[in-house]
Amino acid sequence: MDLDEYRRAARSWLAENAPDTRAEGAPDAGGVAAAKEFMVKLYDAGYSGITWPREWGGQGLTQAEDRAFAAEAQDFVLPTYVFSIGLGMCGPTLVDLGTDEQRRRYIRPLLRGEEIWCQLFSEPGAGSDVAALQTRAVPTDGGWVVDGQKVWTSVAHHADLGLLLARTDVDVPKHKGLTMFIVDMHAPGVTVRPLRDMSGRAHFNEIFFDGVHIPAENVVGKVGDGWSCAVTTLLHERLSISSGVGMGGQKDNPAAFEALRAAYAGPGGATDPLVRDQLVELYVRSRALALFNQRLAQETKAGIFPGARGSAAKLLLAELTLFQADLATSLAGPEAVAYPGGGGGTGEVGGSAGARLANAIAMAPGMALGGGTNEIMRNIVGERVLNLPPEPRTDKNVPFKDLRTSGETSAGDGRLA
Ligand SMILES: Cc1cc2nc3c(=O)[nH]c(=O)nc-3n(C[C@H](O)[C@H](O)[C@H](O)COP(=O)(O)OP(=O)(O)OC[C@H]3O[C@@H](n4cnc5c(N)ncnc54)[C@H](O)[C@@H]3O)c2cc1C
C-alpha cells in the first residue's frame, strides 16, 4: 500500500472507530474499560506500535506510516491517555533492554492495551535527584523483596505493571547501586493511593511497597545497572512527552492553537492586534516544536541518538504549554476559571467547553515538572548540548550508606539523560 492509500485507510478507520469522547484524561473505571476496548481495535487494525519491531508484536513499518497516522489522528480524540506511560516509556525501554522472554511476554499486551503500565521512579526525597532514591530491593529465594515508597506515579491506580527503580546496593555511590525491575501492581504488599491535583482529579498516586516479592526474571538489564536503564527510560520519556505519545490529538487540547483560533479568531473575532500577534506566536512555536520532534524521530529511526536534545524538546513543550495556558486565560476571561461539572470529587472533567479549558489551564504547570523540571532540563541542555561546566557533585563517589540523607546532599543531577 502506498503512503496516500495508507493515509486514506487510516482516516476512514479513525472516522469509523474513534469514539467521540470529551472526558478523556483521567478516566474512571468505566472509561478505562472503554479505552481498553478501543486499544484492542486499534492494534488489530494495525495502528498501535506502527514502528515497533514485528517480532515482538509491533507493525514493523516506517516513520512515514507513523507520521501519516499521527497526522490523521490529530483530528480525532483518542482515549489513549492511560496507555501513555507504557507506550512512551516502559515499552520502548523493554524493546531496548529487555530479554527476549520479557519482550515476548509484555510488548504485545502493552500495545493491545490489555495491560496498563506505570513508571515507579520518583520518591518523596528523590525527584530531580532520582538516583537518591531509598526504596530497597533485597535478594531472596528466587527473586527480590521490595520495601519503600514512590510518589507522583501517573496512572498507577489503573496499572497492572510498573517499571520500578530500586536500590540493591548501599555500599557503592548512589548511581551505581540501583536495579530496574518489572513489578506486578496487583502483587500482595503493593498499596496504591490516588493523589488529587489542583485540577480536582487524581492523575497520579503514592505507592507503598511492603515486602513485595519480585521474581528474578523480572530484572531489566543487569543487577546494579539500573541507572543506565533509567537513563534509557528518561530519554524515551522526554521524546514521548514532547511528541505527545498517547496523549490524543490536538483536538484534545482546548488551549492549543487550533482551538483558540477557532474560538477567538474566527469571522469577526480577534480584531485586537495584540491577540492576533500572540496567536501567531503560538502557531509559530507549536509548528517549530512539531518540526523539531519530527526531526528527532527521523534521526532516532536512522540510528542517530538524540541524547540531550530530547530534553530541549521537552523544555520547549513545557514552555509552550505555559504560554498557551496564559493566552487561553486572557482570552477566555471568567470562563477560564469556571469549573461547571469539573472536579466535584468525581475525578472526572465535566463536558462543557469551559470546564475542559479550565482543566487544561490547571494542568499546564504540571508539564514543567513531570518528566523532569524546566530547571533540570536547562541543566542538561547546558551541560550536554552546550558543553557548559557541570554543577559540582560532591556526593558522586560517596557510598550511598554514608550520605547524610538522600536528597539533602544532591546537586540535582538525577534525571540527567
Ligand atoms: C503531572 C506529573 C506526573 C508525574 N508522573 C510521574 C511518574 O509517572 N513517575 C515518576 O516516577 N514520577 C512522576 N512525576 C514526578 C516528577 O518526575 C518529579 O516531580 C520531578 O522530577 C521533580 O521532582 P520533585 O517534585 O521531587 O521536585 P524537586 O526535585 O524537589 O525540585 C524542587 C524544585 O527545585 C528545583 N531543583 C532541584 N534540583 C535542582 C538543580 N540541581 N538545579 C536547579 N534547580 C533544581 C526543581 O527544578 C524544582 O523547581 C510526575 C510529576 C508530575 C508533576
The ligand as a Gaussian input file, in Angstrom:
#p B3LYP/6-31G(d) Opt

LIG

0 1
 C        1.999000      15.576000      36.265000
 C        3.169000      14.804000      36.822000
 C        3.289000      13.453000      36.528000
 C        4.368000      12.726000      37.064000
 N        4.438000      11.374000      36.767000
 C        5.456000      10.656000      37.288000
 C        5.513000       9.238000      37.047000
 O        4.639000       8.649000      36.372000
 N        6.532000       8.532000      37.575000
 C        7.520000       9.143000      38.331000
 O        8.442000       8.439000      38.752000
 N        7.483000      10.478000      38.604000
 C        6.470000      11.238000      38.103000
 N        6.400000      12.590000      38.372000
 C        7.406000      13.197000      39.261000
 C        8.387000      14.127000      38.539000
 O        9.333000      13.414000      37.804000
 C        9.039000      14.980000      39.632000
 O        8.027000      15.806000      40.191000
 C       10.147000      15.847000      39.101000
 O       11.235000      15.075000      38.670000
 C       10.618000      16.878000      40.161000
 O       10.903000      16.251000      41.352000
 P       10.315000      16.809000      42.727000
 O        8.847000      17.002000      42.541000
 O       10.771000      15.903000      43.814000
 O       10.954000      18.255000      42.903000
 P       12.415000      18.585000      43.483000
 O       13.415000      17.688000      42.828000
 O       12.345000      18.577000      44.971000
 O       12.634000      20.066000      42.938000
 C       12.052000      21.210000      43.596000
 C       12.494000      22.451000      42.819000
 O       13.926000      22.581000      42.887000
 C       14.463000      22.663000      41.571000
 N       15.751000      21.981000      41.517000
 C       16.059000      20.768000      42.051000
 N       17.336000      20.448000      41.769000
 C       17.854000      21.485000      41.044000
 C       19.122000      21.744000      40.457000
 N       20.132000      20.893000      40.567000
 N       19.281000      22.905000      39.757000
 C       18.265000      23.807000      39.638000
 N       17.042000      23.615000      40.187000
 C       16.833000      22.461000      40.876000
 C       13.450000      21.981000      40.674000
 O       13.551000      22.437000      39.336000
 C       12.137000      22.377000      41.328000
 O       11.739000      23.655000      40.887000
 C        5.335000      13.348000      37.876000
 C        5.203000      14.716000      38.182000
 C        4.132000      15.441000      37.669000
 C        4.009000      16.900000      38.010000

